Amino acid sequence: MKSALLSLVLLLPITARASAADAVVAAEPEPAEYVRVCDAYGTGYFYIPGTETCLKIEGYIRVEERFGRHLVQGSDWNSWMRAQTTFSSKSETEYGTLTGVITLRDNVENSNSRTAFAQEAYIDIANLRVGMQYSWWDNDRSIGTGETDVISSNQTTHNAIRYVYEKPDFSAGIMVDELEESYRTKPGEKPNNIGIEGQLFGKAGPVSAYLLAGYDTDTQEAAIRGIMFADLGPGQLGLYGIWASGANYYYEESEWTVGAQYYVKLGDKWSITPGYQFFRHIALNSVGDFTGGDAWRAGLTVDYKIVKDLAAKLSVQYYDPDNAPDQVQGFLRLQRSF
């Protein structure tokens, strides 16, 4: 018994040292994979780890104080906010660059009134684009940074398919839209119809121009829009005009309209954009034809770059329609971009 106990005592330290050594053995370190910058498609892109796909994340936070007669529930002013994020992916294939874009947007008027949705979600390859995308009638693409112009109607994003032929100073494209909502035109108009757009773009020196046509297959009416930009003096002059055969999804504000704006940059931080627009025959009868009444609007938009990626915008517009009260409307905006 004494011999067995002595052997056990002598073996315990050896066993403890072996167990301790086993407990502290470290695993082999895994090789680290750092995010690589992708400069093939411009700034802001990086490679998704483990792939050859480049990704860019950008967006903005926008806060506005809006004003105008009876703007919301009888109030003449309204606070409003938007948060938007865009994910853009690009990679190379045998057919050219494969692009995928998702834009998420949340508009908030108050804690009980908010709308979150996908503003864009499309695939683009070989100049062919399919999915939810901006129409060529969208105001953001239209006449510049001013806010005086009203040159489209209804929603300007659609589930659509488009093809564009592009050269540096010329492009031509066709787009087929699903028109998803009802609107104030001819009786019996229903959603989920088809619209067709065609656009031409050309540039020669300091002058560039767009010619756009849209046809609403449900109302069987069309609208044609022309826009021209020209570098003139210290700024850029923009001229535009629209004619509609009858009220339709793409344009139903008036039978025809013409307008102008002049964008001037004042140093590195300030810019101003005065503008004017005239509308002919703004009233609609029971079958969606323009019958009478004119209107005009004039205004001024002032932009100020506070610091990098933080800007303010003040827009004040005066609107004077026939047979209705005139009014002053606009907004003060603060926007942080990233």
Buried (B, 14 or more C-beta within 10 A) or exposed (E): EEEEEEEEEEEEEEEEEEEEEEEEEEEEEEEEEEEEEBEEBEEBBBBBEEEEBBBBEEBBBBBBBBBBEEBBEEEBEBEBBBBBBBBBBBBEEEEEBBBBBBBBBBBBBEEEEEEEEEBBBBBBBEBEBBBBBBBBBBEEBBBBBBBBBBBBBBBBBBBBBBBBEEEEEEBBBEBBBBBBEEBEBBEEBEEEBEBBBBBBBBBEEEEBBBBBBBBBBBBEBBBBBBBBBEEEEEBBBBBBBBBBBBBBBBBBBBBBBBBBBBBEBEEEEEBBBBBBBBBBBBBBEEEBBBEEBBBBBBBBBBBBBEEEEEBBBBBBBBBEBEEEEEBEBBBBBBBBEE
